[in-house]
Amino acid sequence: MRLGFAGTPEFAIPALEALARSRHALMGVFTQPDRPAGRGQSLHPSVVKQRAVQLGLPVHQPVSFKTPEAAAMLRDLDLDALVVVAYGLILPAAALALPRLGCFNIHGSLLPRWRGAAPIQRALLAGDTMTGVTIMRMEAGLDTGPMLVARAVPVGAGDSAGTVHDKLAGLGAELIVEALDAAADGYAVETPQPAAGITYANKVDKSEALIDWRGDAASILRHVRAFNPWPVAETRWDGTQLRVWDAEVVDEGGGQPPAGVPGGGQPPAGVPEQAPAGPGSVVVASSAGVDVACGRGVLRLLRLQLAGRKPLAAAEFIKAQRLAGAVFANS
């Protein structure tokens, strides 16, 4: 088949490479226009553009598909299908109708759960133990199209948005070739999405990165993992940004642990019992990690980063920073 490809970020790279290796012909790659980045704000191409150039593929960068020029560009390619992966621009109905078999999207969730812009992060925030990839034929609605193939992937206890992203990007590359082969050979089967179980994955805003220590330790851990590698969970320490890259729950909690006693319980013999630590209070800082009291339970911070510094394992971080008695801001 004659294929077009539309994508912009890293998530699209495995699919682009898989299609370039497939029996189908990539006639052109669409990606967003170069954007200013860095201190000098010089224009930088997307990673998809960079990889497409390396593969010797023609690249197109329309500002919008709503213009007659962009529509003509797509029409002139005479495509059988257009594959869309995290492109970032809206394709109007007129553009969706141009390829002979339509436009196919790789979506990082098991539809209809987590339609929208940030399915990986929202799945982790919600504590989903299973996610996956769906290949669907695109319609004008937001991720509403019929499904060609879907495959589930378990979310591991130590998974972050970054690790799930990489799993789903690789799986999506595999499934899109499978779906296109089926379409080319005439045996593709489309299944309407179920009417039940629809949820929406709103775009992540940087303001969501701030940790509210009044939550329970398990939910704050989900927060940390959902926002790794972006925008990275953070708190405030003496008015300074402190990022939290990794953590673990050491006490799910039925109440607050006594101050200075990791994980709660009874203080050692000879140590007087103390008042419970408030949310955001450092209970203890050791080579094992920085234990912080939450609204319920205790979260151990394993990797931290001060503004303008490199991320450090907790054992290294506390060598340079005194956290005894520290209280992290709740908002």
Protein Blocks (a to p, Z undefined) as FASTA:
>chain_A
ZZddddfblmlmmmmmmmmmmmbdcfbdcddddddedjkopacddfklmmmmmnopacdd
dfbfkbfklmmmmmmnopabdcdehkopacdfklmmmpmnbpcdddfbdcfehiajklml
mmmmnopabdcdddddddfbehkaccfbdcdddddfkbcfklmmmmmmmmmmmmmmmmmm
mmmnopaccddddfehpacdddddfklmpccfkbcfklmmmmmmmmpcbebiaddeehia
cddfbdcdfbgojadcdehiahiajddehiacdddddehiafbdcfkbccdddfeocddd
fbdcdehiacddfklmmmmpcfehiacdfZZ
